[in-house]
């Protein structure tokens, strides 16, 4: 163990990262419509499974 912090106390978290073909960003309201459409288009593999009561 160490008493030193993992990151410096004055570390500022970057708000964006731009790289070739890769640009993550924090999710916000601007993503809701696309995310909802993607979720509706996705099928869950266990949706048809019937579970027996315990």
Secondary structure, DSSP 8 states (H G I E B T S, - for coil): --SS-SS-TT----S---BTTB------GGGHHHHHHHHHH---TTTT------
